[in-house]
């Protein structure tokens, strides 16, 4: 009887080690949807971001697609899935350089502190702003909420997040440090050995 119990406990411990190892070594779920470009670090962009603009790890609906020429086709930012009314947060510390409407869309722009001259500037649209031009913001501070209209995403509401230095657009995902960019969802492991004593 005692030997059977020892064998069951040993088997449960071995199973626990296998499940834990498998969970820790498994690749994280994909960050990007099919067709979305993977992030590329841009030279001169410090990873000063401390939070995503929306949610804790939003789905990237369309990635960064730099244009071949200044006026060529491309995607000068990333589109992040976010329902209307979702809080839009500053990814890093800075000063609001614009909060208003452009071509009918609500836009908020923030010049990021300590990112050179000219400073890096993040933009978020479509957003109903709750901040005003000149306001100092901290990472994670709410800038406004995602507008129900004005999104250029066709299947779901999204926020377009852009980044530029002067007139040059750069990949906004470059602002996020690896620990924030690649963090997958938490994984719950089963509790083994919780059954009745044998």
HUZIMO-V29536 format. One record per residue. N is the residue number from 0. RES is the residue in three letters. OMEGA is omega in degrees with one decimal (999 if undefined). Layout:
# HUZIMO-V29536
N/RES/OMEGA + N/RES/OMEGA
This chain:
# HUZIMO-V29536
0/UNK/180.0 + 1/UNK/178.5 + 2/UNK/178.3 + 3/UNK/180.0 + 4/UNK/178.0 + 5/UNK/178.9 + 6/UNK/179.2 + 7/UNK/179.5 + 8/UNK/178.8 + 9/UNK/179.5 + 10/UNK/178.8 + 11/UNK/178.5 + 12/UNK/178.7 + 13/UNK/178.3 + 14/UNK/177.9 + 15/UNK/179.2 + 16/UNK/-179.4 + 17/UNK/-179.0 + 18/UNK/-179.5 + 19/UNK/179.7 + 20/UNK/179.5 + 21/UNK/-179.7 + 22/UNK/-178.4 + 23/UNK/-177.9 + 24/UNK/-179.1 + 25/UNK/177.8 + 26/UNK/178.2 + 27/UNK/178.0 + 28/UNK/-177.5 + 29/UNK/180.0 + 30/UNK/-171.5 + 31/UNK/175.9 + 32/UNK/178.6 + 33/UNK/178.4 + 34/UNK/179.5 + 35/UNK/-179.0 + 36/UNK/175.7 + 37/UNK/-178.3 + 38/UNK/176.6 + 39/UNK/178.9 + 40/UNK/177.3 + 41/UNK/179.0 + 42/UNK/177.5 + 43/UNK/177.5 + 44/UNK/178.9 + 45/UNK/179.6 + 46/UNK/-175.2 + 47/UNK/-179.6 + 48/UNK/179.7 + 49/UNK/179.5 + 50/UNK/171.2 + 51/UNK/177.7 + 52/UNK/179.0 + 53/UNK/177.9 + 54/UNK/-179.6 + 55/UNK/176.8 + 56/UNK/-172.3 + 57/UNK/176.4 + 58/UNK/176.6 + 59/UNK/-178.3 + 60/UNK/176.1 + 61/UNK/-176.2 + 62/UNK/-179.2 + 63/UNK/177.4 + 64/UNK/-174.5 + 65/UNK/178.1 + 66/UNK/179.3 + 67/UNK/178.4 + 68/UNK/-176.5 + 69/UNK/-177.6 + 70/UNK/-178.2 + 71/UNK/178.5 + 72/UNK/179.2 + 73/UNK/177.3 + 74/UNK/-171.3 + 75/UNK/179.6 + 76/UNK/176.1 + 77/UNK/176.8 + 78/UNK/-177.8 + 79/UNK/179.3 + 80/UNK/179.1 + 81/UNK/177.7 + 82/UNK/175.4 + 83/UNK/-179.8 + 84/UNK/178.4 + 85/UNK/175.6 + 86/UNK/175.6 + 87/UNK/-172.8 + 88/UNK/173.8 + 89/UNK/-179.7 + 90/UNK/-178.3 + 91/UNK/179.9 + 92/UNK/178.0 + 93/UNK/179.7 + 94/UNK/179.0 + 95/UNK/179.8 + 96/UNK/177.1 + 97/UNK/173.4 + 98/UNK/-177.3 + 99/UNK/-176.7 + 100/UNK/174.8 + 101/UNK/-179.4 + 102/UNK/177.1 + 103/UNK/-179.6 + 104/UNK/174.1 + 105/UNK/-177.1 + 106/UNK/171.3 + 107/UNK/176.6 + 108/UNK/-179.3 + 109/UNK/172.3 + 110/UNK/-174.0 + 111/UNK/-178.3 + 112/UNK/172.5 + 113/UNK/-178.1 + 114/UNK/173.9 + 115/UNK/-178.5 + 116/UNK/-0.2 + 117/UNK/-179.3 + 118/UNK/171.5 + 119/UNK/-179.6 + 120/UNK/175.1 + 121/UNK/175.5 + 122/UNK/-178.7 + 123/UNK/176.9 + 124/UNK/-7.8 + 125/UNK/-174.4 + 126/UNK/167.4 + 127/UNK/-172.6 + 128/UNK/171.3 + 129/UNK/177.7 + 130/UNK/178.9 + 131/UNK/176.5 + 132/UNK/179.1 + 133/UNK/-179.1 + 134/UNK/173.5 + 135/UNK/-178.9 + 136/UNK/178.2 + 137/UNK/176.6 + 138/UNK/179.1 + 139/UNK/179.7 + 140/UNK/-178.3 + 141/UNK/178.3 + 142/UNK/-177.2 + 143/UNK/178.7 + 144/UNK/179.7 + 145/UNK/177.1 + 146/UNK/176.0 + 147/UNK/179.7 + 148/UNK/178.4 + 149/UNK/178.5 + 150/UNK/176.6 + 151/UNK/173.9 + 152/UNK/-173.0 + 153/UNK/-174.5 + 154/UNK/178.7 + 155/UNK/176.1 + 156/UNK/179.8 + 157/UNK/170.7 + 158/UNK/176.0 + 159/UNK/-178.1 + 160/UNK/-178.9 + 161/UNK/178.6 + 162/UNK/174.0 + 163/UNK/172.0 + 164/UNK/-173.6 + 165/UNK/179.2 + 166/UNK/-177.3 + 167/UNK/176.2 + 168/UNK/177.2 + 169/UNK/-176.3 + 170/UNK/-178.9 + 171/UNK/178.1 + 172/UNK/176.6 + 173/UNK/178.7 + 174/UNK/-174.5 + 175/UNK/176.4 + 176/UNK/-177.2 + 177/UNK/-178.0 + 178/UNK/179.5 + 179/UNK/-177.7 + 180/UNK/-173.2 + 181/UNK/-179.2 + 182/UNK/177.7 + 183/UNK/178.5 + 184/UNK/176.7 + 185/UNK/178.8 + 186/UNK/177.4 + 187/UNK/179.4 + 188/UNK/179.2 + 189/UNK/174.7 + 190/UNK/-179.2 + 191/UNK/176.3 + 192/UNK/-177.8 + 193/UNK/-178.5 + 194/UNK/-179.1 + 195/UNK/178.8 + 196/UNK/-174.7 + 197/UNK/999
